[in-house]
Amino acid sequence: MNVPLPNLSAGQRETLEKYLPLLLIVAVGWLAARGLRKSFWSLFGMFWALRASGLLHWL
């Protein structure tokens, strides 16, 4: 996929092509970790709310 990027020199284009996949991987990893953290705390809170209400009396 060749998308022309105006106003970039050859050196800047090489740097962008070199580090863009790494930046994308880091961004996706950060978003995934953030989502897992939020999901964990939401599930943790729901577990304790259900446990305190007596619906999970066996745990």
C-alpha distance (Angstrom), angle and dihedral (degrees) to the residues before:
residue distance angle dihedral
M1 . . .
N2 3.77 . .
V3 3.76 112.1 .
P4 3.78 113.8 177.8
L5 3.78 111.6 -123.2
P6 3.78 110.2 -161.4
N7 3.79 122.7 -145.0
L8 3.82 95.1 23.5
S9 3.75 121.0 124.2
A10 3.79 121.4 -140.4
G11 3.81 91.6 -101.1
Q12 3.78 93.1 50.7
R13 3.80 90.8 47.4
E14 3.83 91.1 51.8
T15 3.80 91.3 49.6
L16 3.78 91.3 49.0
E17 3.81 92.5 48.5
K18 3.81 89.9 47.6
Y19 3.80 98.8 49.6
L20 3.82 104.1 27.7
P21 3.85 94.9 84.5
L22 3.81 90.0 50.0
L23 3.80 91.8 49.1
L24 3.80 90.9 49.5
I25 3.82 91.6 50.1
V26 3.80 91.2 49.3
A27 3.82 91.5 48.4
V28 3.81 93.3 49.3
G29 3.82 91.0 45.9
W30 3.80 91.6 49.9
L31 3.81 92.0 49.6
A32 3.81 91.4 47.4
A33 3.82 92.3 49.4
R34 3.79 90.5 47.6
G35 3.79 91.0 50.6
L36 3.80 92.3 48.3
R37 3.79 91.2 49.4
K38 3.80 92.6 50.4
S39 3.80 91.4 45.7
F40 3.80 91.6 50.0
W41 3.80 94.0 52.2
S42 3.80 92.4 44.6
L43 3.81 91.9 51.6
F44 3.80 90.9 43.4
G45 3.81 91.0 53.2
M46 3.81 92.7 46.6
F47 3.81 90.7 49.6
W48 3.80 92.9 53.0
A49 3.82 92.7 43.6
L50 3.81 91.0 52.6
R51 3.80 91.4 43.9
A52 3.80 92.3 50.3
S53 3.80 91.6 47.9
G54 3.79 91.5 56.0
L55 3.78 97.1 -114.9
L56 3.78 90.5 114.7
H57 3.77 97.2 43.3
W58 3.80 93.7 146.3
L59 3.85 93.0 62.9
